[in-house]
Amino acid sequence: MDVFATRRFNFSASHRYWREEWSQEQNEAVFGKCTNRYGHGHNYELFVTVAGAVDPITGMVMNMVELKRLVTTVLDQFDHKHLNEDTPYFREIIPTTENLVQVLWGQIEPQLPKGVRLAKLRLYENNDLYAEYFGQQQRATFNRRYEFSAAHRLHAQQLSDEANRDLYGKCNNPNGHGHNYQLEVTVDGLIDAQTGMVIDLVDMDRRVQSVLDDWDHRHLDYQVAEFAEQPSTAENIVVVLWQRLEALFGSQLKHLRLWETANNVFDYPLSHN
């Protein structure tokens, strides 16, 4: 059975989203501020996951020193560069996160030693946005993080007041309490040949915000219908959010991760890598 090993890398680069055959108006409608003629930049964070059997002599899937050397050599082509102007990879395609992670796969995967396979690349453009690639041609996942603030009280109507206090402790405070919830939304799809995106980011934001606007700065128990008769636990919240977002994204929606606090994190469904 394979063991998975991951190493983190960083590089800095600038890029621009622009299609020459489109008008300025069309480019700006699709790419927004990313059309700035001089480009903009990011501190990229790349997680490289390799997999394989554990060598019976070395006890390793792959020497991490060798993986570091290999990946660093690849990233030297991109680090402190303008991706459009200084690399050969983005003459015809837009240097979106989805396209960039696919290009990186093509550079890293052939150099791995025999018996080691590249299992996954996760590329963060910033703290709230990343793309994952698993080697499937022109297909990737895209993750975006959102935040909403809400109050709630944990209280099960089927239990006595005493039982609720014993079960939920401080969270059963009659006056409620609240959180700055963070929600990660992951979608999956083919990378569009023209835009370089799995999904239109503006449209994704619009759909997610149409759901979260009903929750933000609200008391979940009193103002969100789904919690009139069930406790507003994070487990129930993430399931209800899935139901609402699935109605908007369909099969493209792959995974939700809800951060109630820095210590309490809830995933739905579990099958996402």
N, C-alpha and C positions, 0 to 999 in steps of 0.2 A: 504494500500500500504506500502511495506517495506521501511524502512530507512536504509541506509548503514553507518556504522561507522568503521573507520580504526585507528589502533594504530601501531606505529613503534617500533621495537625492534632491538637490536644488540647483536651479539655474535661472538666470535673468535674461529676458529678451523683450523686444518690442515687435509690434506687428500692426497691420492695417487690414480692415475688411473692405474690399472694393472689387466690383466687377466692371471691367472696362466697357462691356457691351450694354450696360445699364446706364440710365440717366442718373444724374446726381440725386434727383427726387426719389427714384426707386431704390438706389443704394441707401439713402438716409432712412427711408421707410422701413427697410429690412434690417439694417445694421446700426442705425442710430449713431451715437458718438464714436463708434468704432471706425467710422469712415474718415476721421480726421486725417488729412493728407500727410501729416508728419508722423503719424502712428502714435501709439500709446504702449505702455509696458506693464509687465507683471514680474513678480518673483514667483516663478513656477516651483511647485513641489511635486516630485515624481516618486511614486511607490512602485517598485519592481518586485513582482512575486514570481519566484521560480519553484519548480516542483520536480521531485524525483525520489528514487529510493535512497535510503541512507547508506553511504559507503561503509562496509563492515570494518574497514581499517581506519579511515579518518573520522568516522562518526558524523560526517556532514553530507548534506545534499549537494552543496557546492561551496567551495571556499569563498567566504564573503569578501575577502581581500581581492580575489580574482574578479568577482562580480563588480566590485567597486571600480577596479581598473577598467574593465570592459565598458561599463555604462558611462563612466567619466569620459572615456575617449569618444563615445558617441555624443555626449552632451557638449563637448568642446566645440562641436559644429554649430551649436545653437546658443551657447552661453555668451551674453553681452553682444548679441547680434540683432539686427533687424531681420525678422524671419522672411519677409517678402523680398528684401533687397540683397541680403548677405548669404542666403542659402538657396540651393537649386530646387528645393522641394515644393515651393509655393509660387511657382510661375503661373500655374494653371489652376490651382486650388486655393481656397481661402484658408489662412492659417488659424482656423478655429481650434478650440480645445479638442474637439472630436477628431479633426483631421491631423492635428499635431500628435496626438497619442497614437494614432494609426501609423504615422511616419516613424515615430520612435520605435514602435514594435518592429517595423521592417528593418531597422538598423540594428536592433539588439538581438532579436531572435536567432538570426543565422550564426551569430558568434558564440552562442552558448556551447559548452562542451557536450560531448556525446552522453546521453543518459539523463540530461537535464533539459527540461522544457520550460518555456516561458508560459506561465499560467494566467497572469493578469498584469496589466498596467493601469494604475490610477494616477491621473494628472490633475492637480489642483491649479486652477488659474488664479483663484483667490480663496479665502477661507470659506466662502459661501457657494462655490461652484467647482465641480469637477466632472471629468469624463473618465469612463472606464472602458477598456478594450480587452477582449478575450481572444483575439485572433480571427474572428469571423469577418470575412471580407465586407467592407463598407457598412458594418453594423457596430453600434456602440451603445453604452448607456450614458445618460446625462443626469447629474444630480445638482439640485439647487436647494439652498436652505432659506427658510422664511422664519419670521418671528411674529408672535401675537401675545398679548397680555390679557389674562383673564383671571377672574375670581371663581372659587367654587368651595363647596363643603362636601366632604365624604360622609354620606349617610345613606344607609340601606333601609328602605321603608319596611321591609319584612322583619327587621330586627328591632328589639326594644332600644330605648334610649341608652340604657346601661350597656347593652351588648355593643351598640355602635361606639360608645366611648371606649370600651375595652378593645375593640377591633381597630379603630382608626386613630385613637389618641388625639393629639393636637389637631389633626386634620378634620376632626368632627366638631370643631369650634362652631357654635350656632351662627356666629357672625361671618364665618367664612375666612378664607385666606386666598392668596393668589400666587401666580408664577409668571415669569417671562418664558413662555413655551417657545422652543425652537423645533421646527418641523423640516426634515429633509425629505424631498420628493424626488424619486428616481424614475425616469422614463427610459424606454428602450426603443430603438428603431434603426432604420437605415439612415446613413449619413447622406443628406441631400447633396447631389452632385453640384448644384449651383451655389447654395448657401454654405455648405460645409457643416450644417447643423443637423442634429437628430430631430430637433423641434425648434420652432421659432420662439426665441427666449421671451420676446414681448408678449406673445400669445400665451406662453406657459405662465408667465407672471400674472397675466390678466385672469386666467382661469383659476389659479390657486388663490389669488387675492379675492376673487368673487366668493369663495368659500370662507376664507379667514376673516373677511370684513364682517361676517355675521357673528364672529366669535371674539374679535379683538375689542378690548375694553368693555367686556360684558361679564355678567355673572352666569356661568354655564348652567347652573341648576335652574335658574329663574328665566333665562332668556334664550336658551337653546333647547328646542323641542325634544330632542333625543334623550335629554337628561331629566325630563320631568318624572320619569318612573324608574330610572336606573342610576346607580352611583356614577359620578363624573370622575372615575378613576382614570389614570393615564391609559390603562389597557382599553377601557371603553372608548376613550377619546380617540385613540389612534384607529380603532376599528370604524368608528363613525366617520372620521375624516377619510378613511379609505373608501367607504361607501359613497360619500359625496363626491370625492375626486374621481373615482372610477366612472361615475356617471358622465364626467366631463372629458376624461382621457381615454376611456375604454381600455383595450388590451395593451395600450402603450404604457400604462401605469404599471410599474414593476415592484416598487418597494416604498414604504414610509418608515422613517425613524423619528420618533418623538422624544425630545429632551425635555423632561419636566423640570429637572435640576441638573447640575453638573454631574451628580452621582446616580440619577435615576433615568435610564434610557430604555425605550420600548420600541421594538421592531415589529412590523407587520407587512407582508407575511415573512415567515422565518426563512424561506427558501432562497432569498437574495444572498449573493456572495458578498 
